[in-house]
Amino acid sequence: MNSKNSFNIHLQTLFNTSVFIRVDFGCGSGSLLDSLLDCSTSLQNIIGVDISQKGLSRAAKMLHSKLNKGTCNLKSIILYDGSILEFDSRLHDIDIGTCVESKPINFGETVLSLFRPKILIVSTPNYEYNTIIQGFAPDHQEDKSKSHKPKFRNHDHKFEWTREQFNKWASKLAKLHNYSVEFSGVGGGYVQYGKPNAQCSLIKSFVNGERKGRQID
């Protein structure tokens, strides 16, 4: 099962409720939107937003091909060309917003203050997990030498966070904009190094309401 499918299944587990509009901020070539079409949900409309014309073109071709098979019950799939850092009234007050893996540092501030989604799901690679992927022991992160410092998972990532960094960022935003936040993740931990809860990817779920958050150990 790939990370996009795992992410969608995780969403269904977290929010077993009726939602109708979902926006994927920074949708790229549409892989998350594509995998969503295979999930059974209450969604009626999904929207992808990205600044890359090339990515949107690929997404349109892939989604159009899947829709033509007639296996999807969605009313509409819309792709918008635009920056996820600029307000768009068409996206205001949506049910669920998602942003997977890569995002600008001030993305959360823009979305929670201007778009005000009922739920915002943000994920990032767990930087601590890169030690396993790249064949280092986690203790090497304490070594300041460049030779032992894990690289980012993808070349186009501007940054990747540890659990502590991601938790601090999310908690601050949630408090500032009157959201609760739930902390979770997908992917197995590295049990052999005594970190069974250090998931491969970290997920923060901002909920506009009174739901209480919970912290990853």
N, C-alpha and C positions, 0 to 999 in steps of 0.2 A: 504494500500500500504506500503511495507516495505522500509527501508532506501536505500537498493541497487537499487530498482526500481525507487525511487524518484531521486536518484543520476543520473541514466542513462537518465531519462526524462529531468533532468536539463541540462545534457550535450547536448542533442539534441536541447534544446531551445537556449543554448549559442552559439552553433556552427552549424548553418544550412548550412553546406558546405560539399564538398566531401573529405572524409578522408578514407584511405584504410587500415592502419595498426595501431592497438592499443595494447599497452602493459599495463598490470596491475601489477605494482610492489608490491610484497608482497601479492600475490593473495590468499594465504592460501588454503582453501578447494574449492575455485573457485566459491563462491556464486555470486560475481559481474559478472564474466564471464558468468555464467549460466543465470542470469537475462538479460544480454545483448543479448542473443540469441532470446529473446522474443521481442526485439525492432527492428523497421524498420530503418536500417541505410545503408550507402554506404560502410561500412566496408567489406573488403575481407579477412583479416587475423587478428586474435587476438592471443595474446601471454600472458601467465601467468608466472611470475617469483617468486620463493619462495625458502627459504633455508630448509623448512620442507618437508622431504620425505613423512611423514604421510599425510600432507595437500595436497601435489601434487597427491598422490595416490587417495585420496578421490575426488579431482577435476577431475582427469582423468576418474574415474568411472562414475561420474555424467554427465560430458560433453559427454562422449562416448554414454551414454544411450540416451541423448537428440538428438545427431546427428543422431543416428540410426532411429529416427522417421521421418527424411527427411523433417523437417519443417524449416531448416536453409539454407541460400544461401551462407554462408561463404566458401571460398576456403580452409582455413586451420585453425586449432586451435592447438597451440604448447605450451607445458609446459616445462620450463627450471628450472633445479635445480641449484640454485646459490644465492649469496648474492646480494641484491640490492645496496650495497655499493661498489661493484667491477665492473669495466668497462667490458662490453661484446660487441665486435664489431658487433655482430648480431643485436643488439638493437640500433645502432647508427642512428640518424636522422629519427626517427619514426614520424608518424603523431601525435598521441596522447598517452601520458603516464598518467596513473592514479595511485593514492595511497590513499586508503580509511582508515580512522580512526586511524590506528596505524603505526608509522614509527620511525626510528632512527632520532635523532636530526640533523645529518649531511646528511640526505638523499637528501634534496633539492640541496645542494651544489654539490654532486656527479652527480646527474641526469642533472642539468642544465649546468654544466661545461663540462661533458664528453659525455653524450648521446645526448644532444642538440635536444630534441623533438620540433616539431613545436608548440605543446600545451602540457602543463603539468597541470593536475588537481589534487589538493591535498585537502583532507578533514580531519577534526578533530572534535571530540565531543566538543561542546561549554561547557567549564567547568562551566560557569555561569549558564547554564541550569540544571546542576546536582542538584541544590538546589530544583528545582521543581520535578524532577524525584524521589528524595529521601525524599521529604516531608518537606524541610526546606523553610523558607522565604529567598529571596535573601539577605536581610540585614544581615543575619547571617554570610555571608562571611567576614564581617568586624570584626567579633569576632575571635580572635586568638586561642581560646580554641579548642582542638582537638574534643571535643564532638559536636561542631557545624560545623566542616569543612567537606564539601561534599567529598565523596569518588570518585575515578575514576570510570567510567562507566563499565569498564571491568578489571578483575584482571590482565590481561597480558599487560595492557597499562603502559608504562614507564612514560608518562606524558600526560596531556590534557591541552589545552590552552584556555585562555579567548580571547575575540575578540581583545583586545588591543595587547596581546602577539602575536597572530597569524598574525595580520596586520603588526606589526613591523618586524617579521621574514620574511614574504613574500616580503615586500617592500624592505628590504635590499638585499635579493637574486635577485630580479628582476632588481634592479639598477646595481648590480655587474655584472650580466651576460647578460645585454642588452635585457631584456624581459619587456613587460608591464604586469601588473597584474590586474585582476578583482576580486572584493570581493563580495561574495554572500553567500547563505546558503540554507538549506532545513529544513522543519519543522516549526511549528508555534511558535510565540513568547509568552511570558507570559504576556498577556495584563493586567491581574488582578494586576500585580505588576508594571505597567507602563513601560514595556520593550517589546513593540510589535515587535521590529525588532531583538530581541535576539533569533535567530534560534537555533533549537536543535543541528544541525551540521553545521559547518562552511566550506566554500569551497573557495579555492584560485585557480584562473585560470591564469597560466603563459602563455603568448602568445609571441612567437618569431616573433616580427614585430613591427609595429608602432601603434597598437591599444592602446587607452588610457584606463587607469584603472578607477574604481569608488569605492568609499569607503562606507561601511555600516555605517549607522547612529548609 
